């Protein structure tokens, strides 16, 4: 598999899940640093959805990207550690400024 890089949007298989977790095959945004992704066998990611969201920032982030086929929202509150075996094809990548805003939203949620 090609290197999995921070800021990429990739397909991921999220099943099995429990409760309100995002399920199924869906895009995720890779948050973890490249060296972590390479050496750990896992990645830290946030689920994306194409369904308009009622919750606003910092719980979700509207992702404007020409690389994605549909308008998408990053579900900042849906952060997961995933085996690289769950990660599939690259769909695109976010701009560094977007990634910084998303990380800022996570920091707000966890109280940093």
Backbone bond lengths (Angstrom), bond angles and torsions (degrees), N, CA, C in turn:
res aa  C-N    CA-C-N  psi(-1)  N-CA   C-N-CA  omega(-1)  CA-C   N-CA-C  phi
1 X - - - 1.457 - - 1.521 109.64 -
2 X 1.317 115.29 145.28 1.461 120.89 177.60 1.532 109.57 -65.61
3 X 1.302 115.84 157.16 1.460 121.06 177.75 1.520 110.21 -55.89
4 X 1.309 115.77 140.58 1.462 122.14 176.30 1.518 106.57 -99.93
5 X 1.332 116.37 121.04 1.458 120.93 -171.78 1.526 112.09 -113.77
6 X 1.317 115.02 147.63 1.472 122.33 176.15 1.529 109.07 -56.80
7 X 1.324 115.74 134.98 1.455 121.43 178.00 1.515 114.16 91.89
8 X 1.337 117.46 -7.32 1.458 119.79 177.77 1.519 110.42 -77.54
9 X 1.334 114.89 150.00 1.453 121.94 169.34 1.524 105.45 -106.38
10 X 1.340 115.44 124.36 1.465 120.93 -176.70 1.522 109.80 -135.71
11 X 1.324 114.91 155.96 1.455 119.92 171.18 1.521 108.19 -68.26
12 X 1.346 115.63 146.07 1.462 120.94 174.88 1.520 108.82 -145.95
13 X 1.299 115.30 147.68 1.466 122.01 174.84 1.524 107.36 -98.18
14 X 1.329 116.93 109.48 1.461 121.13 -172.77 1.529 114.12 -95.32
15 X 1.324 118.08 -8.88 1.466 119.57 179.05 1.518 109.87 -76.56
16 X 1.315 119.71 148.63 1.457 127.04 1.01 1.527 111.13 -81.51
17 X 1.307 114.98 152.42 1.465 121.50 179.35 1.524 108.97 -128.97
18 X 1.316 114.66 174.30 1.466 122.17 176.03 1.521 108.84 -135.58
19 X 1.326 115.71 150.69 1.461 121.71 171.54 1.517 113.89 54.83
20 X 1.315 116.83 -125.89 1.461 123.36 -173.85 1.527 113.78 -93.88
21 X 1.322 117.72 11.41 1.464 120.30 178.05 1.525 110.42 -65.91
22 X 1.323 116.34 147.79 1.459 121.05 174.54 1.524 108.08 -66.49
23 X 1.318 115.48 136.91 1.464 120.10 -173.36 1.519 111.22 -121.02
24 X 1.331 114.27 168.53 1.458 121.62 172.17 1.510 114.21 80.91
25 X 1.319 113.49 -168.26 1.472 121.06 177.61 1.520 107.04 -88.20
26 X 1.308 116.53 118.89 1.460 120.60 -177.50 1.516 110.66 -154.31
27 X 1.312 116.07 163.09 1.466 118.91 176.88 1.522 111.22 -70.40
28 X 1.322 114.76 147.16 1.460 121.57 173.09 1.523 108.12 -133.46
29 X 1.320 115.35 153.98 1.461 123.03 175.06 1.519 107.78 -100.60
30 X 1.317 116.85 124.29 1.469 121.94 -179.56 1.527 108.79 -80.63
31 X 1.347 115.84 122.48 1.471 122.00 -179.23 1.516 113.14 -101.42
32 X 1.319 116.56 -33.03 1.459 119.92 -173.27 1.526 111.26 -69.85
33 X 1.318 114.27 153.23 1.460 121.17 -177.58 1.525 111.42 -69.51
34 X 1.307 115.57 153.51 1.463 123.01 -174.78 1.527 112.99 -54.33
35 X 1.321 117.49 -43.71 1.464 120.77 -176.98 1.529 110.69 -66.32
36 X 1.350 116.61 -37.34 1.466 121.12 175.49 1.525 109.88 -62.57
37 X 1.328 115.93 -46.09 1.459 120.98 -179.43 1.522 111.39 -60.08
38 X 1.318 116.24 -39.20 1.463 121.57 -176.88 1.527 112.00 -72.01
39 X 1.327 116.75 -40.60 1.463 120.44 -170.25 1.521 115.45 -96.49
40 X 1.327 118.09 -23.21 1.464 119.41 -170.73 1.523 113.96 -91.71
41 X 1.328 117.10 -20.34 1.458 119.04 -174.60 1.515 112.83 79.99
42 X 1.331 116.14 3.76 1.453 121.74 178.00 1.526 109.53 -135.59
43 X 1.330 115.26 166.57 1.461 122.07 172.62 1.522 107.80 -134.24
44 X 1.313 115.92 156.89 1.455 121.59 172.56 1.521 105.87 -106.51
45 X 1.332 115.83 126.90 1.465 120.28 -171.79 1.523 111.14 -142.76
46 X 1.337 114.74 162.42 1.464 122.99 173.80 1.514 108.29 -120.32
47 X 1.326 115.48 138.85 1.456 121.36 179.84 1.531 110.67 -72.90
48 X 1.330 115.55 148.50 1.460 122.52 173.10 1.522 108.82 -112.31
49 X 1.316 115.56 154.61 1.455 121.76 174.58 1.516 108.89 -138.97
50 X 1.326 115.89 151.87 1.465 120.06 175.44 1.526 110.59 -99.81
51 X 1.329 116.83 0.00 1.458 121.37 178.63 1.526 109.59 -82.57
52 X 1.353 117.85 127.70 1.465 119.44 177.54 1.527 110.68 -53.32
53 X 1.308 115.27 139.14 1.460 121.65 -174.40 1.525 112.31 -104.11
54 X 1.333 116.12 138.95 1.469 121.42 175.23 1.522 110.03 -79.30
55 X 1.336 115.69 -37.00 1.459 120.01 178.36 1.523 108.33 -75.02
56 X 1.293 116.13 141.88 1.466 121.50 -179.86 1.528 109.55 -110.21
57 X 1.324 115.80 -175.92 1.455 122.42 179.13 1.529 108.67 -55.83
58 X 1.305 120.95 134.95 1.449 128.56 14.26 1.535 115.32 -93.79
59 X 1.336 119.17 4.27 1.470 119.15 -179.53 1.519 112.87 -77.14
60 X 1.328 116.55 -31.58 1.465 120.90 177.02 1.522 108.67 -136.82
61 X 1.324 114.82 160.52 1.470 121.17 -179.82 1.516 107.74 -138.29
62 X 1.339 116.60 119.63 1.458 120.21 177.43 1.517 108.45 -71.39
63 X 1.311 114.53 124.08 1.459 121.24 -174.44 1.514 109.62 -105.25
64 X 1.306 115.90 108.08 1.455 120.74 175.76 1.520 107.65 -91.50
65 X 1.328 115.33 114.92 1.451 120.24 -179.08 1.517 109.45 -149.09
66 X 1.304 116.34 127.44 1.461 121.12 176.72 1.522 111.10 -70.63
67 X 1.333 116.68 -17.88 1.462 120.64 -178.20 1.532 112.61 -77.57
68 X 1.340 117.15 -21.66 1.462 120.58 -179.51 1.519 109.39 -94.48
69 X 1.322 116.60 141.58 1.461 121.33 -175.59 1.519 112.95 -72.49
70 X 1.337 117.74 -25.47 1.453 122.34 -176.54 1.527 109.82 -126.96
71 X 1.342 117.13 153.35 1.468 118.21 169.26 1.530 107.84 -57.06
72 X 1.313 117.36 139.38 1.462 120.88 -175.25 1.514 111.29 -135.93
73 X 1.322 114.39 154.22 1.450 122.12 175.78 1.524 107.77 -123.13
74 X 1.326 116.00 133.13 1.457 121.30 172.78 1.523 106.19 -83.15
75 X 1.309 116.42 125.69 1.462 121.44 177.96 1.529 107.48 -89.43
76 X 1.323 115.42 87.80 1.458 121.83 -173.30 1.523 111.47 -57.68
77 X 1.320 116.93 -32.72 1.467 120.09 -179.88 1.527 112.47 -77.43
78 X 1.336 118.37 -5.11 1.467 122.23 -179.39 1.534 109.64 -106.30
79 X 1.319 115.29 65.18 1.462 121.66 179.70 1.532 108.55 -94.44
80 X 1.330 116.25 136.35 1.460 121.20 -177.12 1.516 110.95 -143.43
81 X 1.322 114.93 150.71 1.454 121.36 168.08 1.519 106.40 -96.55
82 X 1.334 115.81 126.23 1.462 121.99 -175.08 1.521 110.34 -125.23
83 X 1.308 116.29 142.95 1.460 120.84 171.33 1.527 108.33 -64.07
84 X 1.326 117.16 144.49 1.460 119.69 176.77 1.525 110.80 -62.32
85 X 1.336 117.55 -19.55 1.463 121.30 176.89 1.533 111.90 -65.68
86 X 1.331 117.76 -20.55 1.465 122.43 178.06 1.534 112.39 -85.60
87 X 1.324 117.16 -12.09 1.455 122.15 -172.44 1.523 110.54 -92.22
88 X 1.346 114.84 134.98 1.458 120.90 -178.11 1.516 112.89 -118.79
89 X 1.308 114.44 -147.65 1.462 124.56 -173.17 1.538 113.03 -58.54
90 X 1.315 114.19 142.51 1.456 121.30 175.36 1.529 109.56 -73.68
91 X 1.348 115.00 133.40 1.463 121.55 177.98 1.525 112.25 -103.99
92 X 1.313 116.42 -21.94 1.459 121.05 -177.13 1.514 109.64 164.34
93 X 1.317 115.54 -160.75 1.464 121.70 179.10 1.519 108.74 -153.62
94 X 1.317 116.20 154.44 1.456 120.73 176.27 1.519 109.32 -94.50
95 X 1.307 115.59 158.35 1.463 121.24 175.76 1.528 109.29 -72.16
96 X 1.332 117.98 150.84 1.471 120.28 179.24 1.530 113.04 -54.70
97 X 1.337 117.20 -36.51 1.461 120.64 179.67 1.529 110.84 -65.53
98 X 1.335 116.73 -39.38 1.457 120.76 177.64 1.523 110.33 -64.63
99 X 1.321 116.49 -44.99 1.461 120.99 179.66 1.527 110.36 -60.00
100 X 1.308 117.26 -40.97 1.468 120.97 178.88 1.530 111.02 -62.87
101 X 1.329 117.79 -40.74 1.466 121.06 177.98 1.523 111.00 -65.59
102 X 1.324 117.16 -40.58 1.464 121.33 179.26 1.525 110.47 -64.00
103 X 1.323 117.34 -44.61 1.469 121.30 177.36 1.524 109.94 -63.14
104 X 1.332 117.97 -37.65 1.456 121.16 176.21 1.532 110.32 -61.26
105 X 1.329 117.12 -40.86 1.457 120.26 177.18 1.524 111.70 -61.51
106 X 1.337 116.90 -42.43 1.460 120.62 176.68 1.521 110.57 -61.71
107 X 1.324 116.79 -43.30 1.466 120.37 178.08 1.529 111.19 -59.54
108 X 1.336 117.21 -37.79 1.460 120.21 177.97 1.520 111.21 -66.25
109 X 1.328 116.90 -40.38 1.461 120.64 -179.35 1.519 111.64 -65.33
110 X 1.333 116.77 -40.94 1.470 119.43 -176.48 1.526 112.77 -90.74
111 X 1.333 116.15 -1.21 1.469 119.47 171.65 1.505 116.03 86.79
112 X 1.322 116.75 28.38 1.472 119.70 176.93 1.511 108.95 -92.82
